Amino acid sequence: MNQAFILRAAFAGRCRRRASFRQLPFQLALTPQTVNLPIYKDLMMKKTLIASLAALGCSAALAAPVAYNIDPEHTYPSFEADHMGGMSIWRGKIKKTTGKIVYDKEAKAGTVDVTMDMASLDFGHDKMNDHAKSKDMFEVATFPTATFKGTLAKFNGDAPTEVVGQLTMHGVTKPVTLKVNQFKCAMHPMLKVEVCGADAIATINRSDFGVSYGTQMGFKPEVTLRIQVEAPKAG
């Protein structure tokens, strides 16, 4: 018994769905005889090619990276530094930060580019703030900003767990790897736009950046960096 069906050939591809074919100006019945016809084989080859191109195009579209602008009102790199060789731990933060995050969920990739205004450094103690900005330490008049540029290096599912990059501070650039403790992207209920946020941590040696004040008195040079960041989708 012959069983006929219509071969449809004009591409109308949709992402996440297989490509479809519009009505041909003629119908071709599927029989043991027609499957061996050159026209049938040619149509099947074109159908396969178009479907493959559609899948490739859709994959590329789905994998497009998305840019997010850092929200300075919800992003504060903070730090913990030793005082007097273990007498206490002083904590502070950078109050002014700008930058951009590019996140490609499908490709599991992305970049981070952050600029910190060192004049906004704040220990919560005016005299210590002034000293930290002076020539003894960060020399803010000469080096007004610090930057971090990195790539999302490791993932757990869709969430990045590590950012590998370069920290430039006090005119010195050194490699720094941030461990991402948590990461989330969601529609913000008030902003009505997608926002990505993260909490990250790293440890640096400030002496590596030429900031060695106090080490001769026993101050420990290790500094813990803790970064809270929120970034709405650009545009």
Buried (B, 14 or more C-beta within 10 A) or exposed (E): EEEEEEBBBEBEBEEEEEBBBEEEEEEBEBEEEBEEEEEBEEBEEEBEEBBEEBBEEBEEEEEEEBBBBBBBEBBBBBBBBBBEEEEEEBEBBBBBBBBBBBBBBEEBBBBBBBBBBBBBBBBEEEEBBEBBBEEEBBBBEEBBBBBBBBBBBBBEEEBBBBBBBEBBBBEEEEEBBBEBEEBEBEEBEEEEEBBBBBBBEBEBBBBBBBBBBBBEEEBBBEBBBBBBBBBBBEE
